[in-house]
Each structure stands twice: as structure tokens, then as C-alpha cells.
Amino acid sequence: MIRRARPIKDHAAEAAQFRVRALVGFLAALFGLIGLAGWYFHLQVVQHDLYATRSENNRLRLVPVAPARGLIYDRKGRILADNVATWRLDAVPERAGDGVALLAGLQGVIALDAEQQARFLREYKAARPFKPVSLKLRVSDDEAARFAVNRWRYPGVDLVPYLGRMYPYGALFAHVVGYVGRADEKDLTALGDAMGAYTHVGKSGLERYYEVQLRGKPGYQRLETNVAGRTVRSLSTVPATPGTDLRLSIDADLQQAMTDAFGELEGSAVAVDPRTGEILAMVSLPAFDPNLFVNGISHADFEALNSNPSRPQFNRIVLGGVAPGSTIKPMLGLAGLDSGLRRPEDKTLSTGMFYLPGQKRGYGDSHRGGHGWTDLRKSIYDSVNTYYYKLALDMGITRVDAYLGRYGFGRPTGVDLAGEIGGILPSPEWKAKNAPKQGKWYPGDTVITGIGQGFWKVTPLQLAQAVGGLASGWLRPPHLVKDMRANFDSPWQPVPLKPATRMTDNPAHLQAVQEGMIGTVHGPGTATNIRPGLTYLIAGKTGTAQVVSRRGDAAINPRNLPMHLRHRALFIAFAPADAPTIAIAVAIEGGGYGAATAAPIARKVFDAWLLGKKPVPVAAENAVGPVVLPPDFSNVRGSPDAQPPLPERPVP
């Protein structure tokens, strides 16, 4: 067998090949090390700030610090909107995990009804992963203690202390103070609150109107956390700036007296100081408990409010337009004097019916036999329609609009409440735009405008502003907030008042109207029923706003109508008439005649403010003694021309 010879190794070639491979490997390693060093240099030097910030953020957490909402006080310093310390339970989606599983795990620790669970799941799914979502607001002490013991079982879930809103007087100030509600995504976007510091925002009343001042400015807290996200320590805190406190002109005692004076009646009333425009009391009845809305009202409670035919949530003060009826007569009478078309002593004959030339349809007076010859004073205290039918025609609708618009009708008063309507000041232009099917403006439209009927719509606040103008001679915009302060240690700063305008440049004209209004109560007027026992003078005017029209010349007795079709009863007044400190407008829904229901309420409010007398039950009122006229008005039952003039006093 022949063996093949083995090739002889070329050691030189192998050595050369090894050297080449070693060089390639060395160069590859060198370039790799150079690249790695360059990358490290990029990370450590070029991008140092970026990764240092990221590292710091992994260790630190910014927690918003919600500011304390400003408090709201009445004029005597009693708290109407307070902050109370409480707990809420928050969950961060990216750390807490599945919402359904979380709710199941919390059973027995935190009480959550079906409605609360549904709301949480809805918000939990829509929330950003890093933003906390509230499981429950106002956690009880027992629930907080149970959760603290089981805290380790629920990563991403925390008890958060905060100040919750509370309204100590409940429904008494529901339509004045309003309420706060839970802030939604839209609210936070409008506030520019990306951190979610604000849990509640104002939804109605003063809480909404002064939201910017009340909410304050949020701060934040820098917390150091461990790998599990638990807080290790607090590194620094930027404190929140608390909201501005508000002090109102409203008196809680008078507010309660006004509410009590209504009894079971429904309607609204506003009392103002005619010297300043400050609102002393303001109610819209029925009302509701604003505390129900703070943390989200239940479906059952919300349905009960919405299904109530009396509409407790409807603020009749700024949203409830009614026809003013005869309460417009003092203002129109003043306009007649200032226009030069009437003098106080000029008389109009009332025969019981007023007819336009060529028309068979008549316009009636309250007395079917007529009131006889009537001057300005008698037209007010006896509420003589014919005087104002004729006056409105003589003035013409354009002039009527000009004067009554000057007295504040047809536009918002500017009160510090959101959503105030301006009402309707009837005019041909308004009718052409809003009621074109009823044809052009007819003389009959002007006639009924003169007695506050037809297209008229006014708010109780407009009436209160106007009667305050008759009391002082100046039309002053009503307002609720009297003073503000930045914090508890700061002094109260008065809120600047809006400029007032004169009601008239002729004090004699104003005095003639005032004397007619005094005769309403202290003379042979329409509100003598509230005179018994009076120790001060009241100047007033009754009014009845019809809800249904009469047929032909036949009058309608409102007592024979269903409640929702009965006339609205109104009364405007100021007292003491010789030095007014309070003016009021009262509107009663389904109240019938103003003298019967609205005027007694005004008398009770005046007694509470001027005498410190609380409203008494109806049964006790029946025990009042005989009518006693003040000495200066003992002869007021004679001819209107025999009324003694009021003492001259300068218009402020």
C-alpha cells in the first residue's frame, strides 16, 4: 500500500495570516471600543441634562397642592360657604391597574354604591394614565382607617387630604351663594389646570360668578419616591395661594325672615338698601340643598328636583320674567310728570271702562263703577287703570320706552350673578321681531302697556332697583358682594360701586309719586290690610299680573282658576317712607291679588329689618287690633288734594 505524502506546513504563511487576522480583530475591537466610548460620551456629556432630568423624575414626583377656596360671609361675618377638612380616595390608572378588579378588591373596605362605581369606571377609562381619578370624595373616618391598614394591597391608590365645600345654611342661600361641583375635563382645560389641582369649580350663584377670585392659585410639592413609587420624603413645597374671601351685603337673619314670611307660598322677593344698592335679602322659593351637588348628586335626588313642577333649581330672581302689572304705575306716573304731559293735580275721569275711538272693546278698571276724577296720587294708591291707559296713549310708546328704559327695564341690572336676563320692554320693534304673527303695533298694545300687561316681562330684581330709585331718587345697580379680602390676615377692601343715575331732576315730581305710594298703605289705598299696628310709614304699590286673558268685558276671579293659571301677586314698597333704608319687590306665583298675599310678606320683612321682629304664624296675625293711622296721616281718608305734603329733603 502506497502512502500519500503529507503536505509540508508553510509556517511563514500561517504566521502572516495570523498577523492579518489579529490585526483585523484588534482593529474591530478598537473601533468597537472607540464607538462605545463615543456613545458613552454622547450619553454622559452631550445628553447629560436630558438623562439627568429623567433620572431625577424617576426619583421625584410633583404633587399639586390645591388652594383653599375663598370663604363667603354674610354682612355680619357668618359663614355661608365653608371649607371642611376631609379625605378623598384617588387611583392612578397606570399604577392601579384594571378598574373593575380594583373595585372588586375594595369591597368591604370602602363603601361605593352602583352609581359611584359606574361614574368611577367611566372617568377611569377616559383619564390619562398618569392622572389620578377620584374613587370617592368625602371618605369617612372609619373608611379611612380601614384603608390605611390595607394600604399595601392597593398600589396606585392613595388617601388624599383636601378641603371640601360645605354650605351651613343649606337651601336658605341656594340661589344666592350657589354651589360648586366636581371639575370635569372641560373645566380643567378652561382653567389651564394640567396637574388636576382643582377638584371642584363653581357651577351656579356667586360660586360661579366669582370663580376666578374664589379658587386661588395652586402650588406643588416635590416628593422623593422609591423604586415601588412609595413616598420616601418631601423635598420642597411651593405653597398654594388661597382664594379671595367675599363678604356679602345680605343679612342671614333677614334672609331667614323673608323665607319664613312666604310660608308655603312660591315666588321670589328682593330687598335692597336704596341708599347704596346693596341687596339685603333675596329668595327664590322653593329652593334646594346645594350640598347635594358638591360631590356629585345622586340620580334619585336629581330626578326628584327635575320632576318637581315648582322647579326648585330655577332662580326666579334673575331668570323669572313676569308682567309687572300695576307695580309699573308709579314709574309711569313719574315719566308722565317729567315728560311735561301731566301735573300732579291733573285729573282723568274714570267711569269703569276705557274705550279707544271707534272700538267696542273696552279696557276696565278694578272698580266697575269707576273711580271718578283721578289725579296722580289717587291713580297710584287706588290703582286707577284709566289714568294710565290715557297717559300711555298721550305719551306714545316711543316716549314710554325711553323713560322706562331709563328706569332700568328692558336690560339686566348688572347684579353679580351669572345668567341674568334683561326682560322685555314692549315696543313696536320688539313686536315686529318676536311676535310678527300678531301684526303691527296697535294703539291697544300701548293701552295695556300702560298698566304693565301685554308683552311686558320684568324680573323681581328690576322692580327692586326701580322702587329703590323711587325711594332715594337715584337708580343704583343692585349688588351682593360688599367687601373682599386676599386672606384671613388682610383687611377687607370694599368693592367699587357702579355709578348711579338720577330717577328725576325734579324732586317735587318724585315727592308726588311717593305721596301716592304712601296712600296705598296709610290712605284709602289698595294695601290698607297691612296697616294695623304699624309704627313707621310704608310707601307701596300693589300689582296683579294676569296669566289668562278675560273674555270680552267679563272679569275673571283668580280664586276660581287652577293654581298654575291664577294671577301673580306683586308688591313693591320702601320704608320708612320719610327716610328709606329698605326697599322690596315681592312676586307670588298663583297668589291672586297683590294686596292679599304679596303685601303682607313685605310688611313682615320690614318688621324684621326695622324692628327686629320675626314673622309670626298666620293664626297669631288674626289677633291684631284695630287699624290705627299715624297722626300725620289721620286725615288721609279725605280728598287726595287734602293730603299733607311730606317734608322736603334733598336728593342724595
C-alpha positions as CSV (number, residue, x, y, z in Angstrom):
1,M,0.0,0.0,0.0
2,I,1.4,3.3,-1.1
3,R,1.0,6.1,1.5
4,R,0.3,9.7,0.2
5,A,2.8,12.2,1.4
6,R,1.6,14.8,3.8
7,P,1.9,18.5,2.7
8,I,4.6,20.3,4.4
9,K,3.2,23.3,6.5
10,D,4.1,26.7,5.5
11,H,4.8,28.3,8.8
12,A,5.6,31.6,7.4
13,A,2.3,31.9,5.5
14,E,0.3,30.8,8.6
15,A,2.2,33.3,10.7
16,A,1.4,36.0,8.1
17,Q,-2.3,35.0,8.1
18,F,-2.5,35.1,11.9
19,R,-1.0,38.5,12.0
20,V,-3.6,39.7,9.5
21,R,-6.5,38.2,11.5
22,A,-5.1,39.5,14.7
23,L,-4.8,43.0,13.2
24,V,-8.4,42.8,11.9
25,G,-9.6,41.6,15.3
26,F,-7.7,44.3,17.1
27,L,-9.0,47.0,14.7
28,A,-12.5,45.7,15.2
29,A,-12.1,45.7,18.9
30,L,-10.5,49.1,18.8
31,F,-13.3,50.6,16.7
32,G,-15.8,49.0,18.9
33,L,-14.2,50.5,22.0
34,I,-14.0,53.9,20.3
35,G,-17.7,53.7,19.3
36,L,-18.6,52.6,22.8
37,A,-16.6,55.4,24.3
38,G,-18.2,57.8,21.9
39,W,-21.7,56.6,22.8
40,Y,-20.8,56.9,26.5
41,F,-19.5,60.4,25.8
42,H,-22.8,61.2,24.0
43,L,-24.9,59.9,26.9
44,Q,-22.8,61.4,29.7
45,V,-21.8,64.7,28.2
46,V,-24.0,65.6,25.2
47,Q,-27.3,64.3,26.7
48,H,-26.4,64.7,30.3
49,D,-29.1,67.2,31.1
50,L,-31.8,65.1,29.5
51,Y,-31.0,61.8,31.2
52,A,-30.2,63.6,34.5
53,T,-33.7,65.1,34.4
54,R,-35.2,61.7,33.5
55,S,-33.4,60.0,36.3
56,E,-34.5,62.7,38.7
57,N,-38.1,62.4,37.6
58,N,-38.0,58.7,38.3
59,R,-36.9,59.6,41.8
60,L,-39.1,62.7,42.3
61,R,-42.8,63.2,41.9
62,L,-44.6,66.6,41.7
63,V,-47.9,66.6,43.6
64,P,-50.3,69.5,43.1
65,V,-51.3,71.4,46.3
66,A,-54.8,72.6,45.9
67,P,-55.5,76.1,47.3
68,A,-58.1,76.7,49.9
69,R,-61.2,78.1,48.3
70,G,-62.2,81.6,49.5
71,L,-64.9,81.7,52.1
72,I,-68.2,83.6,51.8
73,Y,-69.7,85.5,54.7
74,D,-72.9,87.5,55.3
75,R,-72.7,91.1,56.3
76,K,-72.3,90.2,60.0
77,G,-69.5,87.7,59.4
78,R,-71.5,84.5,59.5
79,I,-70.1,81.9,57.1
80,L,-72.3,81.0,54.2
81,A,-69.8,78.8,52.3
82,D,-67.2,77.0,54.3
83,N,-64.3,74.6,53.8
84,V,-64.1,71.4,55.9
85,A,-61.2,69.1,56.1
86,T,-61.9,65.7,54.6
87,W,-60.3,62.8,52.7
88,R,-60.8,61.6,49.1
89,L,-59.6,58.3,47.6
90,D,-57.7,58.6,44.3
91,A,-56.4,56.0,41.9
92,V,-53.7,56.5,39.2
93,P,-54.6,54.2,36.3
94,E,-51.0,53.3,35.2
95,R,-50.2,52.0,38.7
96,A,-53.6,50.8,40.0
97,G,-54.3,48.5,37.1
98,D,-57.7,47.3,35.9
99,G,-60.5,49.4,37.3
100,V,-63.0,46.6,37.7
101,A,-60.6,44.4,39.6
102,L,-59.7,47.4,41.8
103,L,-63.4,48.0,42.7
104,A,-63.8,44.3,43.5
105,G,-60.7,44.4,45.8
106,L,-62.0,47.4,47.6
107,Q,-65.3,45.7,48.6
108,G,-65.6,45.7,52.4
109,V,-63.0,48.5,52.8
110,I,-64.7,51.4,51.1
111,A,-68.5,51.7,50.6
112,L,-69.3,52.5,47.0
113,D,-72.8,52.3,45.6
114,A,-73.6,51.3,42.0
115,E,-73.8,54.9,40.8
116,Q,-70.4,55.8,42.3
117,Q,-68.8,52.7,40.7
118,A,-70.3,53.5,37.3
119,R,-69.0,57.1,37.5
120,F,-65.6,55.9,38.5
121,L,-65.2,53.4,35.7
122,R,-66.4,55.9,33.2
123,E,-63.9,58.5,34.3
124,Y,-61.1,55.9,34.8
125,K,-61.3,54.7,31.2
126,A,-61.3,58.2,29.8
127,A,-58.5,59.5,32.1
128,R,-54.8,59.9,31.2
129,P,-52.7,57.0,32.6
130,F,-50.7,59.4,34.9
131,K,-53.7,61.5,36.2
132,P,-55.4,60.4,39.4
133,V,-59.1,59.6,39.3
134,S,-61.2,60.0,42.4
135,L,-62.8,56.8,43.6
136,K,-64.8,58.5,46.3
137,L,-65.0,62.1,47.7
138,R,-65.6,62.6,51.4
139,V,-64.3,59.3,52.8
140,S,-65.5,58.7,56.3
141,D,-63.1,58.4,59.2
142,D,-63.9,54.6,59.6
143,E,-63.3,54.0,55.9
144,A,-60.0,56.0,56.0
145,A,-58.8,53.8,59.0
146,R,-59.8,50.6,57.2
147,F,-58.0,51.6,54.0
148,A,-54.9,52.7,55.9
149,V,-54.5,49.2,57.4
150,N,-54.9,47.6,53.9
151,R,-53.0,50.3,52.0
152,W,-50.2,47.9,50.9
153,R,-52.7,45.8,48.9
154,Y,-53.7,48.7,46.5
155,P,-50.7,50.1,44.6
156,G,-51.5,53.4,43.0
157,V,-54.4,54.2,45.4
158,D,-54.0,56.9,48.0
159,L,-56.0,58.8,50.5
160,V,-55.6,62.5,49.8
161,P,-56.5,65.2,52.3
162,Y,-58.3,68.2,51.0
163,L,-60.8,70.9,51.9
164,G,-64.3,70.2,50.8
165,R,-67.0,72.8,50.3
166,M,-69.9,72.9,52.7
167,Y,-73.0,75.2,53.0
168,P,-74.1,75.5,56.6
169,Y,-77.4,77.2,55.8
170,G,-78.5,74.7,53.2
171,A,-81.3,75.8,51.0
172,L,-81.6,79.3,52.6
173,F,-78.9,80.7,50.3
174,A,-79.1,78.2,47.4
175,H,-79.9,80.8,44.7
176,V,-77.5,83.4,46.1
177,V,-74.3,81.6,47.0
178,G,-74.9,78.7,44.6
179,Y,-72.7,75.6,44.8
180,V,-69.5,74.0,43.5
181,G,-69.4,70.7,41.6
182,R,-66.8,68.3,40.5
183,A,-64.4,69.6,37.9
184,D,-64.5,67.7,34.6
185,E,-62.0,67.6,31.8
186,K,-63.6,70.7,30.1
187,D,-63.4,72.6,33.4
188,L,-59.7,71.7,33.9
189,T,-58.9,72.7,30.3
190,A,-60.6,76.0,30.7
191,L,-58.7,76.6,34.0
192,G,-55.4,75.5,32.4
193,D,-55.0,73.0,35.2
194,A,-52.9,70.2,33.6
195,M,-52.0,68.8,37.1
196,G,-55.6,68.5,38.2
197,A,-55.1,70.6,41.4
198,Y,-58.7,71.8,41.2
199,T,-61.3,69.2,42.1
200,H,-64.3,71.5,42.2
201,V,-65.4,74.6,40.4
202,G,-68.3,77.0,40.8
203,K,-71.4,75.9,39.0
204,S,-74.0,78.5,40.0
205,G,-74.6,81.6,42.0
206,L,-71.8,83.6,43.5
207,E,-69.6,80.5,43.4
208,R,-69.7,80.7,39.6
209,Y,-69.7,84.4,39.1
210,Y,-66.6,84.9,41.3
211,E,-64.9,81.6,40.4
212,V,-61.6,83.3,39.4
213,Q,-61.3,85.1,42.7
214,L,-62.6,82.3,44.9
215,R,-60.5,79.4,43.6
216,G,-57.0,80.8,44.3
217,K,-53.7,79.6,42.8
218,P,-52.4,76.0,43.2
219,G,-48.9,75.1,44.5
220,Y,-47.0,71.9,44.3
221,Q,-44.9,69.5,46.5
222,R,-41.7,67.7,45.4
223,L,-41.6,64.2,46.8
224,E,-38.8,61.6,46.7
225,T,-40.0,58.1,45.9
226,N,-38.5,54.7,45.9
227,V,-38.5,52.0,43.2
228,A,-42.1,51.0,44.1
229,G,-43.3,54.6,43.8
230,R,-43.8,55.0,47.5
231,T,-43.0,58.4,49.0
232,V,-39.8,58.5,50.9
233,R,-39.7,62.1,51.9
234,S,-40.8,65.6,50.9
235,L,-38.0,67.7,49.4
236,S,-39.7,71.1,48.9
237,T,-43.1,72.7,48.8
238,V,-44.4,75.7,46.9
239,P,-47.4,76.8,48.9
240,A,-50.8,77.4,47.2
241,T,-52.3,80.9,47.2
242,P,-55.7,80.7,48.9
243,G,-58.8,82.2,47.2
244,T,-60.3,85.6,48.0
245,D,-62.9,85.8,50.7
246,L,-66.2,87.5,50.0
247,R,-68.4,89.4,52.4
248,L,-72.0,89.9,51.2
249,S,-74.4,92.7,51.9
250,I,-77.0,90.1,52.7
251,D,-78.1,89.6,56.3
252,A,-78.7,85.9,57.2
253,D,-81.4,86.9,59.8
254,L,-83.4,88.9,57.2
255,Q,-82.9,86.2,54.7
256,Q,-84.5,83.7,57.1
257,A,-87.3,86.1,58.0
258,M,-88.1,86.6,54.3
259,T,-88.2,82.9,53.7
260,D,-90.4,82.3,56.8
261,A,-92.8,85.1,55.6
262,F,-93.6,83.1,52.5
263,G,-94.8,80.1,54.4
264,E,-96.0,77.6,51.9
265,L,-96.3,80.1,49.0
266,E,-94.0,80.0,46.0
267,G,-92.3,83.0,44.4
268,S,-89.5,85.4,44.9
269,A,-88.5,88.6,46.8
270,V,-85.6,91.0,46.8
271,A,-84.9,93.6,49.5
272,V,-82.3,96.3,48.8
273,D,-80.8,99.3,50.6
274,P,-82.0,102.2,48.4
275,R,-79.1,104.4,49.6
276,T,-76.4,102.0,48.3
277,G,-77.9,99.4,46.1
278,E,-76.8,96.6,48.5
279,I,-79.0,93.5,48.4
280,L,-80.2,92.8,52.0
281,A,-82.1,89.6,51.3
282,M,-83.0,87.6,48.2
283,V,-85.1,84.4,48.0
284,S,-86.5,82.3,45.2
285,L,-88.9,79.6,46.5
286,P,-89.0,76.7,46.5
287,A,-85.2,76.2,46.8
288,F,-82.9,73.1,47.2
289,D,-80.0,72.0,49.3
290,P,-76.7,72.9,47.4
291,N,-74.8,70.4,49.5
292,L,-76.3,67.7,47.3
293,F,-74.3,68.9,44.3
294,V,-70.8,69.3,45.8
295,N,-69.6,65.7,45.3
296,G,-72.0,64.7,42.6
297,I,-75.7,64.5,43.1
298,S,-77.3,61.0,43.1
299,H,-79.6,60.1,40.2
300,A,-82.6,59.8,42.6
301,D,-82.1,63.3,44.1
302,F,-81.5,64.8,40.7
303,E,-84.6,63.2,39.3
304,A,-86.6,64.4,42.2
305,L,-85.5,68.0,41.6
306,N,-86.1,67.9,37.9
307,S,-89.5,66.3,38.2
308,N,-90.7,68.9,40.7
309,P,-93.2,71.1,38.9
310,S,-92.2,74.1,41.1
311,R,-88.7,74.0,39.6
312,P,-86.6,74.4,42.8
313,Q,-83.4,75.0,40.8
314,F,-84.9,77.9,38.8
315,N,-83.7,81.2,40.1
316,R,-86.7,83.4,39.8
317,I,-84.8,86.5,40.8
318,V,-82.6,86.8,37.7
319,L,-84.3,84.4,35.3
320,G,-88.0,84.7,36.1
321,G,-89.7,87.3,33.9
322,V,-93.2,88.3,34.9
323,A,-95.6,91.0,33.8
324,P,-95.2,93.9,36.4
325,G,-99.0,94.6,36.4
326,S,-99.9,97.8,38.4
327,T,-96.5,97.9,40.1
328,I,-95.3,99.8,36.9
329,K,-97.7,102.7,37.6
330,P,-95.5,104.8,39.9
331,M,-92.7,104.7,37.4
332,L,-95.0,105.6,34.5
333,G,-96.6,108.3,36.6
334,L,-93.2,109.8,37.2
335,A,-92.5,109.6,33.5
336,G,-95.7,111.5,32.8
337,L,-94.7,114.3,35.1
338,D,-91.1,114.5,33.8
339,S,-92.3,114.5,30.2
340,G,-94.4,117.6,30.9
341,L,-97.7,115.9,29.8
342,R,-99.1,115.7,33.3
343,R,-99.0,117.7,36.5
344,P,-99.7,116.1,39.9
345,E,-103.1,117.8,40.2
346,D,-104.2,117.0,36.6
347,K,-107.3,114.7,36.7
348,T,-108.7,112.0,34.5
349,L,-112.3,110.7,34.7
350,S,-112.6,107.0,35.4
351,T,-116.1,105.6,34.5
352,G,-115.2,102.0,34.9
353,M,-114.4,101.3,31.2
354,F,-112.0,103.0,28.8
355,Y,-112.6,102.8,25.1
356,L,-110.4,103.7,22.1
357,P,-112.2,105.8,19.5
358,G,-114.1,103.6,17.1
359,Q,-113.7,100.4,19.1
360,K,-116.3,98.4,21.0
361,R,-113.8,96.5,23.1
362,G,-113.3,98.3,26.4
363,Y,-110.4,98.3,28.9
364,G,-111.7,98.0,32.5
365,D,-110.8,99.5,35.9
366,S,-110.8,97.5,39.1
367,H,-114.0,99.2,40.1
368,R,-116.7,98.6,37.6
369,G,-118.5,101.7,38.6
370,G,-115.3,103.7,38.0
371,H,-113.1,105.8,40.4
372,G,-114.3,109.2,39.4
373,W,-112.0,112.1,38.9
374,T,-108.4,110.9,39.5
375,D,-105.2,112.8,39.9
376,L,-101.7,111.3,40.1
377,R,-101.8,110.4,43.8
378,K,-105.1,108.7,43.6
379,S,-104.1,106.9,40.5
380,I,-101.4,105.2,42.5
381,Y,-103.0,104.5,45.8
382,D,-106.3,103.4,44.2
383,S,-104.6,101.8,41.2
384,V,-106.8,103.5,38.6
385,N,-106.2,101.9,35.2
386,T,-108.0,104.6,33.2
387,Y,-105.4,107.2,34.3
388,Y,-102.6,105.1,32.8
389,Y,-104.5,104.0,29.7
390,K,-104.8,107.6,28.8
391,L,-101.3,108.6,29.9
392,A,-99.7,105.8,27.9
393,L,-101.6,106.9,24.8
394,D,-100.8,110.6,25.3
395,M,-97.1,109.8,25.8
396,G,-96.9,107.4,22.9
397,I,-95.0,104.1,23.0
398,T,-91.7,105.6,22.0
399,R,-91.7,108.0,24.9
400,V,-92.9,105.3,27.3
401,D,-89.9,103.1,26.2
402,A,-87.5,105.9,26.6
403,Y,-88.5,106.8,30.2
404,L,-89.0,103.2,31.5
405,G,-85.8,102.1,29.8
406,R,-84.1,104.9,31.8
407,Y,-85.6,103.3,35.0
408,G,-83.7,100.0,34.3
409,F,-86.4,98.0,32.4
410,G,-85.5,96.0,29.3
411,R,-81.9,95.4,30.3
412,P,-80.0,93.4,33.0
413,T,-79.4,95.3,36.2
414,G,-75.8,94.1,36.3
415,V,-76.1,92.2,39.5
416,D,-73.2,89.9,40.3
417,L,-75.0,86.7,39.4
418,A,-74.5,84.8,36.1
419,G,-77.2,84.5,33.5
420,E,-79.4,87.5,34.4
421,I,-82.0,88.3,31.7
422,G,-83.0,91.7,30.6
423,G,-86.7,91.0,30.4
424,I,-89.0,92.7,27.8
425,L,-89.7,96.4,27.5
426,P,-92.6,96.4,24.9
427,S,-92.0,98.3,21.7
428,P,-93.1,98.1,18.1
429,E,-89.6,97.0,17.2
430,W,-89.7,94.1,19.7
431,K,-93.2,93.0,18.5
432,A,-92.1,93.1,14.8
433,K,-89.1,90.9,15.6
434,N,-90.6,88.5,18.2
435,A,-94.3,88.4,17.5
436,P,-94.8,89.2,13.8
437,K,-97.9,87.0,13.5
438,Q,-99.8,89.4,15.8
439,G,-99.5,92.1,13.3
440,K,-98.2,95.7,13.6
441,W,-98.2,97.7,16.8
442,Y,-101.7,98.8,17.6
443,P,-103.0,101.5,20.0
444,G,-104.4,98.7,22.1
445,D,-100.9,97.5,22.7
446,T,-99.9,100.9,24.0
447,V,-103.0,100.9,26.3
448,I,-102.2,97.7,28.1
449,T,-98.5,98.5,28.2
450,G,-99.6,101.4,30.5
451,I,-100.8,99.0,33.2
452,G,-97.9,96.6,33.0
453,Q,-99.7,93.9,30.9
454,G,-99.2,92.7,27.3
455,F,-95.7,91.9,26.2
456,W,-94.1,93.1,29.4
457,K,-91.5,90.9,31.2
458,V,-89.6,92.2,34.3
459,T,-87.5,90.4,36.9
460,P,-88.1,91.0,40.7
461,L,-84.6,92.4,40.7
462,Q,-85.5,95.1,38.2
463,L,-88.6,96.0,40.2
464,A,-86.5,96.2,43.4
465,Q,-84.0,98.5,41.6
466,A,-86.8,100.8,40.4
467,V,-88.6,101.1,43.7
468,G,-85.2,101.8,45.3
469,G,-84.9,104.6,42.8
470,L,-88.3,106.0,43.8
471,A,-87.2,105.8,47.5
472,S,-83.9,107.7,47.1
473,G,-84.2,109.5,43.8
474,W,-81.2,107.6,42.4
475,L,-81.2,104.4,40.4
476,R,-78.5,102.3,41.9
477,P,-77.4,98.9,40.4
478,P,-78.0,96.1,42.9
479,H,-75.1,94.1,44.1
480,L,-74.4,91.2,46.5
481,V,-70.7,91.4,47.3
482,K,-69.8,94.2,49.7
483,D,-66.1,93.6,50.5
484,M,-63.2,91.3,49.6
485,R,-60.0,90.3,51.3
486,A,-57.0,88.3,49.9
487,N,-56.5,86.2,53.1
488,F,-57.6,86.0,56.7
489,D,-55.0,88.5,57.9
490,S,-55.7,91.0,55.2
491,P,-58.2,93.9,55.8
492,W,-61.5,93.9,54.0
493,Q,-61.5,96.0,50.8
494,P,-64.8,97.5,49.6
495,V,-65.9,96.6,46.1
496,P,-66.2,99.7,43.9
497,L,-69.8,100.6,43.3
498,K,-71.2,101.1,39.8
499,P,-72.3,104.7,39.1
500,A,-75.9,105.6,40.0
501,T,-78.3,107.7,37.8
502,R,-81.0,110.1,38.8
503,M,-84.6,109.0,38.6
504,T,-85.7,112.6,38.0
505,D,-84.3,116.1,38.1
506,N,-87.5,117.4,39.8
507,P,-87.8,116.5,43.5
508,A,-91.4,117.7,43.5
509,H,-92.3,115.1,40.9
510,L,-90.7,112.4,43.0
511,Q,-92.4,113.5,46.1
512,A,-95.8,113.4,44.5
513,V,-95.3,109.8,43.4
514,Q,-94.0,109.0,46.9
515,E,-97.2,110.5,48.5
516,G,-99.4,108.4,46.2
517,M,-97.5,105.3,47.3
518,I,-97.8,106.2,51.0
519,G,-101.6,106.5,50.4
520,T,-101.6,102.8,49.2
521,V,-101.0,101.7,52.8
522,H,-101.9,104.7,55.0
523,G,-104.7,106.2,53.0
524,P,-107.7,104.7,51.2
525,G,-105.5,102.6,49.1
526,T,-105.2,99.0,48.0
527,A,-102.9,97.7,50.8
528,T,-104.6,99.0,53.9
529,N,-104.8,95.4,55.1
530,I,-101.1,95.6,56.2
531,R,-101.6,98.9,58.2
532,P,-102.7,97.5,61.6
533,G,-100.1,98.1,64.3
534,L,-97.7,100.0,62.0
535,T,-95.3,102.3,63.8
536,Y,-93.5,103.5,60.7
537,L,-94.6,104.7,57.2
538,I,-94.7,102.3,54.2
539,A,-94.9,103.6,50.7
540,G,-96.0,100.8,48.4
541,K,-97.9,99.7,45.3
542,T,-99.8,96.5,44.7
543,G,-99.9,94.7,41.4
544,T,-101.6,91.8,39.8
545,A,-100.2,90.2,36.7
546,Q,-102.8,88.2,34.7
547,V,-101.8,84.8,33.4
548,V,-105.0,84.2,31.4
549,S,-106.9,86.9,29.5
550,R,-110.5,87.8,30.2
551,R,-113.2,87.2,27.6
552,G,-114.9,90.4,26.4
553,D,-115.7,92.7,29.2
554,A,-116.1,89.8,31.8
555,A,-113.7,89.9,34.6
556,I,-112.0,86.7,35.9
557,N,-111.9,85.9,39.6
558,P,-108.4,84.3,40.0
559,R,-109.6,82.3,43.0
560,N,-111.8,80.3,40.6
561,L,-108.8,79.2,38.5
562,P,-106.3,76.3,39.0
563,M,-103.2,77.4,40.8
564,H,-100.9,77.4,37.8
565,L,-103.4,79.8,36.0
566,R,-104.0,82.2,38.8
567,H,-102.8,85.7,38.6
568,R,-99.3,86.5,40.0
569,A,-99.4,88.8,43.0
570,L,-96.9,91.6,43.3
571,F,-96.0,94.3,45.7
572,I,-93.2,96.9,45.7
573,A,-92.5,99.2,48.7
574,F,-90.0,101.1,50.7
575,A,-89.8,102.0,54.4
576,P,-89.6,104.1,56.4
577,A,-91.2,106.3,53.8
578,D,-89.8,109.5,55.3
579,A,-86.2,108.2,55.5
580,P,-86.0,104.9,53.5
581,T,-83.4,102.3,54.5
582,I,-85.0,99.3,52.7
583,A,-86.9,98.7,49.5
584,I,-88.6,95.5,48.4
585,A,-90.2,93.7,45.5
586,V,-92.3,90.6,46.1
587,A,-93.8,88.3,43.4
588,I,-96.0,85.4,44.4
589,E,-96.9,82.7,41.8
590,G,-100.6,81.9,41.9
591,G,-101.0,84.4,44.6
592,G,-104.1,86.1,43.2
593,Y,-104.1,89.8,44.3
594,G,-101.0,91.7,45.4
595,A,-102.7,93.1,48.5
596,A,-103.8,89.8,49.7
597,T,-100.6,87.8,49.5
598,A,-97.6,89.8,48.5
599,A,-98.1,92.9,50.6
600,P,-98.3,91.0,54.0
601,I,-94.9,89.4,53.1
602,A,-93.3,92.8,52.6
603,R,-94.7,94.0,55.9
604,K,-93.1,91.1,57.7
605,V,-89.8,91.7,56.1
606,F,-90.0,95.4,57.0
607,D,-90.8,94.5,60.6
608,A,-87.8,92.1,60.7
609,W,-85.4,94.7,59.4
610,L,-86.7,97.8,61.1
611,L,-88.0,96.4,64.4
612,G,-86.1,93.1,64.7
613,K,-89.5,91.3,64.8
614,K,-89.6,87.8,63.4
615,P,-92.5,86.7,61.2
616,V,-95.4,85.3,63.3
617,P,-97.8,82.4,62.4
618,V,-100.9,83.3,60.4
619,A,-103.2,82.4,63.4
620,A,-101.4,85.0,65.6
621,E,-101.8,87.7,62.9
622,N,-105.6,87.4,63.2
623,A,-105.4,88.7,66.7
624,V,-104.0,92.2,65.6
625,G,-106.1,95.1,67.0
626,P,-108.0,97.8,65.1
627,V,-106.4,100.0,62.5
628,V,-104.5,103.0,63.9
629,L,-103.3,105.6,61.5
630,P,-100.1,107.6,62.3
631,P,-101.0,111.1,63.5
632,D,-99.6,112.9,60.4
633,F,-101.8,110.8,58.1
634,S,-105.1,110.9,60.2
635,N,-106.8,113.0,57.5
636,V,-105.6,111.0,54.5
637,R,-109.1,109.4,54.1
638,G,-110.4,112.7,52.8
639,S,-109.8,114.1,49.3
640,P,-106.4,113.3,47.8
641,D,-105.8,117.0,47.5
642,A,-106.1,117.3,51.3
643,Q,-103.1,115.0,51.9
644,P,-100.4,116.8,53.9
645,P,-97.2,117.2,51.9
646,L,-94.1,115.2,53.0
647,P,-91.2,117.3,54.4
648,E,-88.7,118.4,51.8
649,R,-85.4,116.5,51.8
650,P,-82.5,116.8,49.4
651,V,-81.9,114.0,46.9
652,P,-78.5,112.4,47.8
